[in-house]
Amino acid sequence: MNESRKVKYTRKVIKQSFLSLLMERPIGKITVAEICKLADVHRGTFYQHYHDVYHLLEVIEEELYKQFEEMLPILENSMTSITSVAVTLIYNEQDVCRAILGEHGDTRFLQRVLNLCRQSSYNSYAKIGINEKDSQVIYTFVTSGCVGIILSWVNTGFKESPDVVMSYIERLTQSGMSDFMNK
């Protein structure tokens, strides 16, 4: 029991140290030595858990990805609920998401999440009579806008609440710019 807590703590400080460095510079410029110094652990301890910095990033991303994956089946298969879950999860995992989705993060991770949601979205579009070709165009348009808003939110330090971010996404998705224009 005690060792399990110690292992969890060690992994946690290694991850936190890595994420703080990833917010400062690209992964290619981060060394195991820097992570260990910041985490106050020996290099050997790092290598007991991870092969290298790329493996550490992969583990962190996989943990976050699994959270997205676990939430997908419980959704109502609508783009709004998928986006709502994504916004909430990103908000709850701010440190991880700020590093992964930030300037020096891994854009492939975001693509994996979008691919995970793609079929679920297509299914919800089909239920309301939208054909496959149109579904692809709609999905591309909507996700591009959602991703833009979410990345802006992450990169400006989560200044708005998840509800405000979702309100923007929902209004733009459902009404376009007309909802924001003076009538």
C-alpha positions in Angstrom: 0.0 0.0 0.0 2.7 2.5 1.0 4.8 1.7 -2.0 1.8 2.1 -4.3 1.3 5.6 -2.9 5.0 6.3 -3.4 4.9 5.1 -7.0 1.8 7.2 -7.7 3.5 10.3 -6.2 6.7 9.7 -8.1 4.8 9.4 -11.4 2.8 12.5 -10.6 5.8 14.7 -9.9 7.6 13.4 -13.0 4.5 14.2 -15.1 4.0 17.6 -13.5 7.7 18.5 -14.1 7.5 17.4 -17.7 4.3 19.3 -18.4 5.7 22.5 -16.9 8.8 22.1 -19.2 6.6 21.3 -22.2 4.7 24.6 -21.7 8.1 26.4 -22.1 9.6 24.6 -25.0 9.2 21.8 -27.6 9.6 18.2 -26.5 12.8 17.8 -28.5 14.5 20.4 -26.2 13.5 18.7 -23.0 15.9 16.3 -21.4 15.4 13.5 -18.8 18.0 15.2 -16.6 15.9 18.4 -16.6 12.7 16.6 -15.7 14.5 14.7 -12.9 16.1 17.8 -11.5 12.7 19.6 -11.4 10.9 16.5 -10.0 13.7 15.9 -7.5 14.1 12.2 -8.5 17.0 10.2 -9.8 17.4 9.4 -13.5 17.1 5.7 -12.7 13.7 6.4 -11.1 12.6 8.1 -14.2 13.7 5.1 -16.3 11.8 2.7 -14.0 8.6 4.3 -15.3 9.4 5.7 -18.8 11.7 4.9 -21.7 12.3 8.5 -22.6 10.5 11.9 -22.8 8.5 10.8 -25.8 7.2 7.7 -23.9 6.2 9.9 -21.0 4.2 12.2 -23.4 2.6 9.1 -24.9 1.6 7.9 -21.5 0.1 11.2 -20.5 -1.8 11.5 -23.8 -3.1 8.0 -23.5 -4.5 8.6 -20.0 -6.3 11.7 -21.3 -7.5 9.9 -24.4 -9.0 7.1 -22.4 -11.0 9.6 -20.4 -12.5 10.9 -23.7 -13.0 7.3 -24.9 -14.8 6.3 -21.7 -17.2 9.2 -21.9 -18.2 8.7 -25.6 -20.6 5.7 -25.2 -22.7 7.5 -22.6 -23.4 10.5 -24.7 -26.6 11.0 -26.7 -24.6 10.9 -30.0 -25.0 14.7 -30.6 -22.2 17.0 -31.5 -23.2 19.4 -28.6 -22.9 16.7 -25.9 -19.6 15.5 -27.3 -18.2 19.1 -27.3 -19.6 19.7 -23.8 -17.8 16.6 -22.5 -14.6 17.7 -24.2 -14.8 21.2 -22.8 -15.5 19.9 -19.3 -12.7 17.3 -19.5 -10.2 19.9 -20.8 -11.2 22.3 -18.0 -10.8 19.6 -15.4 -7.4 18.6 -16.8 -6.1 22.1 -17.3 -2.4 21.5 -16.6 -2.2 18.5 -18.9 -4.3 20.2 -21.7 -2.4 23.5 -21.5 0.8 21.6 -22.2 -0.5 19.1 -24.7 -2.7 21.5 -26.6 -0.4 24.5 -26.2 2.2 26.0 -28.4 4.7 23.1 -27.9 2.1 20.4 -27.6 1.3 17.4 -29.9 -1.2 18.2 -32.6 -1.5 14.5 -33.4 -3.3 14.1 -30.0 -6.0 16.5 -31.0 -6.5 14.6 -34.3 -6.9 11.3 -32.4 -9.7 12.9 -30.3 -11.4 14.3 -33.4 -11.2 10.9 -35.1 -12.7 9.3 -32.0 -15.7 11.6 -32.2 -16.2 11.5 -36.0 -18.3 8.3 -36.3 -20.5 9.2 -33.4 -21.2 12.6 -35.0 -21.9 11.0 -38.3 -24.4 8.7 -36.6 -26.2 11.7 -35.0 -26.3 13.5 -38.3 -27.8 10.4 -40.1 -30.6 10.3 -37.5 -31.8 13.7 -38.6 -31.5 12.8 -42.3 -28.1 14.2 -43.3 -26.3 12.2 -45.9 -22.7 11.0 -45.5 -21.1 13.5 -47.8 -22.8 16.4 -46.2 -22.0 14.9 -42.7 -18.3 15.0 -43.6 -18.5 18.7 -44.6 -20.5 19.7 -41.6 -18.2 17.7 -39.2 -15.1 19.4 -40.7 -16.7 22.9 -40.4 -18.0 22.4 -36.9 -14.9 20.7 -35.5 -12.6 23.3 -37.0 -14.6 26.1 -35.2 -14.8 24.1 -32.0 -11.1 23.4 -32.0 -10.3 27.1 -32.7 -12.5 28.3 -29.8 -11.1 25.6 -27.4 -7.5 26.2 -28.3 -8.0 30.0 -27.9 -9.6 29.3 -24.5 -6.7 27.0 -23.4 -4.0 29.3 -24.7 -5.5 32.3 -22.9 -5.5 30.5 -19.5 -9.1 29.3 -19.2 -10.4 32.8 -18.5 -14.0 31.9 -19.3 -16.0 29.2 -17.6 -16.8 25.9 -19.5 -20.4 27.1 -19.7 -19.4 30.3 -21.4 -17.2 28.5 -23.9 -20.0 26.0 -24.6 -22.5 28.9 -25.1 -20.3 30.4 -27.8 -19.8 27.0 -29.5 -23.6 26.2 -29.4 -24.6 29.6 -30.6 -22.2 29.6 -33.5 -23.0 26.0 -34.4 -26.7 26.5 -34.4 -27.1 30.1 -35.6 -23.8 31.2 -37.1 -22.8 34.8 -36.8 -26.5 36.0 -37.1 -26.9 35.3 -33.4 -24.2 37.8 -32.6 -25.3 40.6 -35.1 -27.5 43.5 -34.0 -31.0 43.0 -35.2 
